[in-house]
């Protein structure tokens, strides 16, 4: 039923139906290979999770991500096709493989391409659609970044990696140390509570990076991250500063005073946008793109645009399709998982048979 091969110095023990494995990516969570599924005739992506049960934190994250992937059924979220382990018992259970749709590239590679307004706005539209679907179930992604957004050559986009997603309003998610630093919203950097539009800031950072070709706020640590934000957007207004602790407020004012932010036309000049600015339509699209950015990159979350409102913005509204944007929410996620405290062995065996989480699990 299984066969073992070495792929780029990593041992893959996969079902025999999967052939011609080739490494296409690697990260902290594991190695990803493209493979032929001889049963369906399709090319798929197989992700071998890196030590998914090395401790309680990893075991819990693994279980949660699987549950979330199983309930996600939207064209802009990655689809889980299969799950399997070559281990024959729970005692041996240490390897886990996820089989997903194969895409052509992640957004990191797309950022290096010159995109016209149609392609750029369509990518942002799809990203917002996928987020609206997640948010409709009360799920925040919290870790949006170019490397966990994948695309096909036809500009189809999908969001993946739900391991850090949390339920809105749940205390378990209120921590500043989760989201990849460059894309962290100010309320995360400052350790404030946050809600759905925390993901909108990340979309703004990603869109800005697509335009500039470089990361907008490349902080070396959380203080440097905050400094990078203020250097471009200016000191936040008093009503935002009043939400902060006394020492944090004093630090910001002592470091930056009442620094004025740069106009978005300076942060994102015409020369950065596709097709130049001589055509009236291009001028209009460029102004719309800047306006959408200015609404997503607002430091005060209470004034930042929502996903719903962003989807109605002129820059992306041309793509609006109710069958994509008004999809019924997924099965409600059981948020008691977030508060559960189990040993590793219980996470490994939790609901394997009742929930049928492992389609090819061989006890």
C-alpha angles and dihedrals in degrees: 000000000000135000131192129221137162113244116184092335091311123111113232118190103187140164111276091242088074115077141166097037116196125176112244101165148002135195144148091291096053149279123310123206132186112228143173114250101213091191095060101019091234130125110239141180119244118197119196107203114228110239094325093182102039091120142351094272093054093043092051092046091050093051093046093049091052092050092049093047091051094054096044110101107162131115091238097052122073116260122229109222101177145350126205146161127197090213114110100209142023089251090060094037105126106121127071130180126193120201115205142165112288115238128188102239145340123252092260088073094044091053089066092058126085105248125194119223094261093057095041095048091045092053092049090046091054092046090053091046092054091048092049088055092050092046091050086067092046091254123141117199095206095180105065112155136142093264094061096047114082131194142189127223089259088062094256109153132202133183119224142173107063096175093113097039115124140186117262114257095014113133091217089075098050100105131113094215103076114069121075102267101239093058099042117128117233091251089058094046090050095045096244124144116269142197140191099312090062082088091051091064088055090051089052091052091049093048091048090051090051088055099042098034090226136078111275100215110021099177121181091212136354093280093048088046090056091046091052090053094049093045089062106027100031133232110321118249123268095258088061094043089051088065091061131085117265095252094047092049092048092048092053094048094044092051100040110011111198095331116183117230122237116256112256089240086063094042091048109023122191091256091069094057127087125268096013121259106274096099115077092224091052090050090052093049091047092052090047091050091051091047092052090049091051090054095048096044097059112133096213106072091204088065098037118106120259126234090251093053093042089057088058093051113118092240093065103016092091088074097046112136119172091211088063101033100038099048112149110258119263124257106298111265115237101242092191085084088070092060097039117115111199133155117253093260092057092049089050093055101031112134094331093146102026093052094033088224094157111058093186101027111144112200 
